[in-house]
Structure formats: structure tokens, C-alpha cells
């Protein structure tokens, strides 16, 4: 293939992936509608669109020429799409943000399955904390939870391979696999000297959204596990059940809730706060900001409320806890939360083998009182730890403290 033909082939791929992408309307933290989808042109278009004047892109072609001229294993260079994906991933990685990632079609599909609430794996939500690959939370009733993996565990190896420098999407790709197969995770736990190995058998992961039960003393114990596309409808159903019950107080358990869709957190806050109250403020790169507010009658506001959090509470769950505390002075019990205070948006790019996705951090968010919890987390009003021994013995001092406060 001539250099000109080679450039044309790669430009077509780059145009398909970068030049004419569209907003799908899906944000990891927020959903919004945008119907401005464009079709991919078959000819080469927009080759110079948005080209920075200070960057000479000819270096890209020069490196590619030398790679194809000198690389010893030429068979690995025949897949031009793979080369383009690698170039895009390198560009995105240069932003140095653990939550800004490029997902090629296969990984994009896996991510969509997670948002939908069902996927294959071991049941771990991951994040980067202090530059370390960290378990935000094990998902309820999954291999990870049953094996005893805890929020805050640091993953040092995956199948005996070093994982300390992996980005989140890379780690997720290695941990997931076919149902029934196994993966070995080596974890470092706070307070222990030696790392611990866990061999987990992969299973289909179905993420629960919300559950509740009436405790003996008429407390509605409400557990919220995630904020996904099912959460609003499930919470609405349960809220009506609580309103029709004998409950006269609520404990809202946000422990091990890794977050999810921001709009869902705003909608749930509307059950507890008066209309038109700010739930969260997003601040963007250009200094602009947007405040998201409650929009419905606060039917659950009449109930005394206590909130439970721990280091597995992140993102949208931190937003909800922060808004309820800022506006109503609701007591928060447990441990300092994870501290994920940024908003990601999904930008989808159709290709001939499925859609690729750019998950990009577009804003940082602040509680109604203007507090950023990014990296710092929400500190509880009353700190109560739940140890590994407590979990083994089915003891819950955090819940016990919440019940004591709400009497």
C-alpha cells in the first residue's frame, strides 16, 4: 500500500471515530436529550477541522511510516483500526484524568451493559484513589461480596500481573470474563501488612437498586444500592409503600453505593426536599456553572431522617447525602465517603463495527453550601466504623447508632 493510500485509509478511520461523533444524550452522571446525530460520510471530510495551529500532525505520519518500515513483527500492524484506537487512547490518556477514557466498541458495549444494570464479572465497582486502583464497593450478592472483598481494598495484581498502573477501564477489562471462569485478585487492605489473594468465579452481575423493610420500632430502613436507569421507578414504588405503612422515621442507607446517574440523585432528593432547592452545582472548565434543583412535592420530608455512608459511598450517593445535610441538617453517620466529585459525559461515535465511546470529565460538582468533596469525601457528623470482624459476626454498629439517633 502506498503512503497516500495508507493515509487515506487511516484518515477515514479517524474521521469515523473523531470527526463526526455525536452526543447520544447519555451521561454517566446525568442524562439529557440531544438529537443532533450525524451520519458518517463515506468520503474523507473535515481533515483539518479543529486542527491546532501549534501542532504539526505530520509527525504522526512520520512515526507510522518508520513503524511500518522497521518494526520486526509486521503482522501486528495490519489492523489499521487497532492503530487508530491506540492513537486515540494515547491522546485521551494524556489528559491525566482516571475518569476520562476512550472505549473501543467492545468495551463500550460492556460499559453500556453496566449502566443498564446487568453484566458479567465478579461484582466490584472500581475507582482511583490517591493514584491507586481501589475497590469503591463490592456489589450486593455477588462473588466479590460473598468472598469478603471490602470497600477501600487496593488491587495490586490481577491474575498475578501488576495492576498498580492500570486505568479503570483496563482493570475492568481484565477482571471481566465469561461466566464460570475464574480471576485471581491480589488485594492490600488497610491495617494489614500482607496482601491477600482472592480467587473469584465470574457470574452474571445484576445490580439491585433499592430495598426496604420495616424495623420493629416503626423505622423504614431504606437501602439504596446504585443510581441506574431503574432507580427512579423502583424508588417511587417503594416510597409509596413506605407512605402506606406504619413507618414514622427513615434511615437512608447509602453505604457501598458507588453512584451512577446524576439525574436520578436529583429526582430522589425531590422526595425529601421542597421544590426548587439546589441539589448540586456543576462547574465547567470555562467558569460557567449549572445548578440542578428539586422539582416535585417532598412527600417523604415529613419523616425524621438519618443517613448512613461509608468509604464505598461515591458520586451520586455523595451528592444526595450532601444536599440533604446542607438543606435540612440531616445527621450523617458512618465513615468518610469515597470522594468522587466530578461529572462524566458519554460521547458516542458510530463505526462499522459498533459504537465507540469517549467518557469525558466535563465538570466538577459542589454541594448546595459550595463544598467540593472531590478526593476529600463527605465526613460524617458521627463517625462509627464497621470492622471486618463486625461484618463476619453480622454486627452493624453504624446502623445501631442511626437507630439510636432517630428515636
N, C-alpha and C positions, 0 to 999 in steps of 0.2 A: 504494500500500500504506500502511495506517495505521501510526502509530508502534507500536501494540500488536502488529499483525501482523508488523511488521518485527522487533520484539524477539523475538517467538516464533520466527520463522524463524532468527534468529541464535542464540538460546538452544539450539535443537535441535541446531544445528551444533556449538556449543561443548560441549554435553553429550556429543555423539557423540565429540568429539575429546579432551575432558578429563575429563568426569565419570565415565566408565565404562571407562576404558582398562584393559588387563590386562598382566601380566608374561608375556612369551612364553617366558621361560626362556633367552633368548639374551643373552649379554653379549659385547660386543666383546672384552673381555679374559677373560671367564670364562663358561662355560656352566653353568646349573643348572636344575633342574626345578621348575615351579610350575604346577599345573593349575587355578588359581583364575580361569579365564577367565569373564567375564560377558558376557551378551548386551546389545546396545544396546536400550534401551527406546524405543518409538516416541513416548511422551508425554514432556512436559517433566518431568524429575526432578532432584533434588539441586541446585536452582538456588542454594541458599545454602550447600551443603556446603563446608566448609573456607574460607569467606569470612573474610578478615582483618578484625577489628573496626576497625582503624585506617584502612582504605581505603574510600573512597566510590566504588563502581563506577558510580554514576550519571554520572560524568564520561565514561566510555566511551560511554554512550548520547548524552550531550550533544554530544560531538565528532562522533559518527556522524551525528546529526541535522544539525549545521551543515555537515558534509562533503556530505551529500546535498542540502542546501538551497542551497549556494553553489558547489560545485565545477563548474568550467566544462565538464569533459568527463564528463557524466553516464553515458555508455555504459560507462565503466571501473568503475562502481560497481554494475553489475547482478549481477556474480558474487559472491554473499554468501560463498561458501566461500573465495574468494580473500581477502576482507576478514578472515575469521576466521583463515586461515593467517598473514596478515600480522601480525595482533594477537598471535598465539601466538609467532611468530618474534621479534617485538619484545620480548616478555616474557622469552623464553629468552636473547636476546642481552644483556639487562640483567644477566644473571649474570656477564658478562665473563669467560667461560672458552672458549677456542677449541675445546675438545673437547666442549662441551655444545651440542647443536644440535637443532633440530626439522626433521624431514624429512617433507614432504608426500608423498602416496602415490607419485608418480612418482620422486622422489629416494629414497624408502625402498626401492623396488624395485631401483634401481641399486646402492644400498649392500648389499642382500642378495646381489646377483649378485657383488659383490666378495668378500664373505665366503665365498661358495660356491666361488670360485676361478676365475671366468670372467666377463669383462665387456668392453665396448667402450671404447677410449680410446687413449692413447699409452704407457701403462706407467710412470706416475710415482706414487710414494707421497708425499703431502704432509703437512707439519706446520707449526706456528707456532713459530718460534724467535726470541727477542728481538723479538717483535711483528712479525716478517717472515714472509711466505709462503715456505716453504723446501722444497726437494726433500729428503725423507728419503732416498730411494733411487730410482734407475731400476730397474725390474723386468727380470730377465734375458731376453734375446732379444725385446725389444720395440722399437718405434720410438724411444723415448726413449734406451734404452741404445745402440742402433745409431748414433744421431745424435751421441753423445758427451756427453749430459747427465750431470752428476755429482752425487753426494750433497753437500749443502751449497749448491748453487746457489740463488740467491734469485730468485723470479719477480717481476718488476716490471711486466710487461704481458702481457695475453692478447689476441691479435688487435688489438694496438696500443691497447688500453684499459687504463688504470691498474689494477693489481691489488694495490697495496700495502695497501689496507684491506679486502680480501676475506677472509671467513671460509673455512675449508677447504671446506665443502660448496658454497659459492658458486663457488669456483675449480674444484672438481671438475666441477660442472655445466657450466661454460663450456668446460672442456678436453675433456670427453667429447662424442661425437657419432657420427654414422653412419659405419660402416666405409667407408674410401675417401675420406672428406673430410679436409681439412687444417685445422690450427690453428697459429697463429704464437705462439711464446713468446719473450719477451724476458727474458734471464737476466743477473744480475750475479754474477760468480764471484769468490771471494776471491782477491786477488792481482792482479786485472786492473782497469784503470782504466775501460775502456769496456764497456757491456753488449753482449751478443751475442744475435742473433736465431737462433731455430731454427724451421723450418717442418716440422712433423711430419704424416705421413699416418696418420690413425686406423686402428686394426686391432682385431680381436678379441684381447683380452688373456687369456691363460691363465697363471695363476700357478703356476710349479713349486713343489714343496715341498722335496724333498731329493734329493741325488745323492751318489754316492761313487765313488772309484776308488782302486786300489792303486798307490802310487808305487813307484819302483824299489827303495827300501830298506825295503820292507815297512811303509810308513806308510799307514794308511787315511785318505785325505783326504776329509772329510765336509763337504759344503756344505749348509747349511740356509737356505732362501730365505724362508720365511714360516711362520707358525703358523696354519693354517686347519683346516677340518674333515677334510681328507685327511692331515694331517701325522702323526697318531699311527699310522695304519695303514701309511703309507709308511715311516716311520722304523722301525717294528717289523720290516718286511720287510728293510730294509737292515741293521739291527742283526744280524739272523740271518745275513745274507750275510757280514758282517764277522767274526762269530764262527766261521764255517765256512771263512774264508780264512786266508792265511798272515800276515795283518797282526798286528803286535805292538805298535803305537803308533797313536794317533789325533790328527789335527789337526782340530778342530771350527771350521769357518769360518762365523761369524755376520755377516760383513761384508755391508752392504746388506740386512740382514734387518730389515724395519720392524716386526716383531712380529705381533700378532694375538690369538689366543685364549689366555688365561692358563692354562686347564686343560691345554692342550697343552704349554706350557712346563714345568709341574709334572710331567706324565707323562714328558717326555723327561729331566728331571733325575733321575727314578727309575731310569733306566738306568745312571747314573753315581754315585749316592749311595745309601747304606744306607737301609733303610726307616725311616720316622718322623722324618726330618730335615726341618727347616723350609726351604722353598724361598723363600717370600716372605711378608711380613706386610702385610695391608691395614689401614689405619687410617681410620676413618669419622668423619663430622662430629661425632658425639656422644661421641667419645672411645673407643668400643669398637674392638676390633681382632680380626682373624681371621688365623690362621697356616695356610698351606697346606703340607702335608707330603708327602714321597715315600711310595709305597705298594707298591712291588714290589721284587723282588730286583735288585740292581745288577749286572746281567750284564756291563756294559762297564766296571765300576770297575777291573778288573784291568789295563787298558791305561793306560800313561802318556799324558798328555793335554796339549795346548796349545790355547788358544782365540785366534781372530782376530776383532777388532772394528774398526769404523771409524765415522765420523760418520753413516753410514747404518744403523747398528745401533740399534734403538729398542725400547722397550716390552718385550714378552715375551722378546726376544733379550737385552736387558739383564738381565732377571730371571734367565735361565738362566746367563749369564756370571757374574753376581754371586753366585749360590748356589754354583756350582762353585768359585769362587775362595775364598769365605768358608769353606766346609767342608773343602776339600781343598788349598787353597793353589795351585790351578792357575794357571799363568802366563798372562797375557793380553797379547797382542801387537797393535800397530796404532796406532789413533788414538782419542781420546776419543769416546765414543758420543754419540748424539743427546740423550738426557736426557728421556725421556718417562716420568714416574713416577706416572701416575695411571690409575685404572681406570674404564672406562665401562660402563654397563649400558644395554641397549636395552629400552625400554618401548613396546609396540605398542598402537595404538588403531585398531580396525576402523572403517571408514567405508563409505559406499555406493559408493565408487569405488576401493576398495583400502585397505590399511592405511597409516596414518601412523605415524611413529616418533619418539620422543624419545630421543636418545642423550645420557645424562647422566653426568657425572663423579660417582661415588659414594664414591671413596676414593683415598687415596694409598698407594703401596706402598713397602716398605723391604726391603733385603736381610737375610739372616739375622743379620748383625752390626749391624743397626739403621741402615744408611746409606740415606739418600734420594738418589736420583740425579736427581730432578726438576729440569730445567733445567741441571744440572751434568754429567750423564752419568757413565759409568764410565771412569775414567782407566786406561790400560793400564799394566802393570808395565814393559813395554819399549815405548817409543814409536818407531814406524817409519812414515814417511809413504810413500804411493804416489802419485807425481805424475801429472799428465796425460800427461807425456812417457813415463813408465813404462808407462801403460796403452796408449798408442799403439804402443810398441815391444814390447808383450807381455812386460813385465818385472814381477815381483812380489816386491819386496824384503821385504814383510811375510811372505809365505809362506816365503821363503828363511830369514828369521830364525826362524820357527816350526820349520822342519825342522832348523835348527842347534841349537835348544834341546832338541829332543826326542830327539836322538841318544844 
